[in-house]
Amino acid sequence: MTATNSTLMVPRIAEPKPKRLSEQFREWMTFHHYSPRTMDTYIGCVRAFVIWSGKRDPLTLGALEVNAFLSHLANKRHVTAKTQNQNLCALVRFYDGCMGKPIGDIGKFEFASRPSRLPVVMSKGEVFRVIEAIPPGAHRIMAKLLYGCGLRLMECCRLRVKDIDWERGILNVRAGKGDKDRNVPLPESIVVELRAHLAHNRQRFERDHWCVHLPGGLVRKYPAYERDWIWQYVFAGRTFSTDPTDGRLKVHHIHENTLQKTVNAAVRNLALTKRVTCHTFRHSFATHLLESGVPIYDVQKLLGHSRVETTMIYNHVAAPVERRIKSPLDQ
């Protein structure tokens, strides 16, 4: 046999495409345990910054552009101080954390106005009229928990069966705002209704034996938990949906928009002159506790606030001075 001069053809391996900056930023936030909503918000803030700059390469932008962008938000967009600070935090996380390119001193920029706004609070009568206007079922129970426990909307939606301590009469709120846990009292008046709701859900679960999304890496360590009853959502949805983390069909919790629409419909039917949302139940919970004499530090603990100054805003709503002093017109 004679050797041939032909060269051995080695197939070329296609190089992976470089990840987009938004994907890198999301992976960095996922590694640092940011919530999905915070990740979406921060990516939206960085995208708005890039669009404002004329879609320039964000790695070529620096402190000067960040300063001008924040001033633009205050002067042209007229955003609130909270929104302006949110954009600043997103840009700092993106550059200092993800990109490893600290912004540095951005100097003085135009601050958005910081108006003092009091929360909208319903009276006890209005609360119960709104709850009664909601059709019986899961949404009414959720509204009762929003008011009876001072829950945030997503804290209520994400409740799991294991989070209810029936013997101690306590509701365990897991991974609330700031990824913090806390305990709140479970209203005695809702126990019978809540047990009946869970009994109905368990019949569905034992019939269909669906899977549920597990937080963090639990599904890898304890794969059996996704079919365990105690890990199911208290307010499970009626249909299957695709879990974006693994592409499998699972039963998720009731979508928060459905509860919001139900509460809005009840408020419209009652013709209330207040702007009532799901979060108004939480405001009313805190205000009514302060009015009944509960110490503010206990209310702070129940609400899950890190600083008592955040809770003190309800003192301005619950202050008895408005009831103690009569208007000169009435006198």
Secondary structure, DSSP 4 states (H G I P E B T S, - for coil): -----PPPPPPPPPPPPPPPHHHHHHHHHHHTT--HHHHHHHHHHHHHHHHHTTS--GGG--HHHHHHHHHHHHHTS---HHHHHHHHHHHHIIIIIISS----------PPP----PPP---HHHHHHHHHHSPTTHHHHHHHHHHHH---HHHHHT-BGGGEETTTTEEEE-S-TTS--EEEEPPGGGHHHHHHHHHHHHHHHHHH------STTHHHH-GGGGG-GGGSBTTEEEEEEE-TTT--EEEEEPPHHHHHHHHHHHHHHHT-SS---HHHHHHHHHHHHHHTT--HHHHHHHHT-SSHHHHTHHHHHH-THHHHSPPTTT-
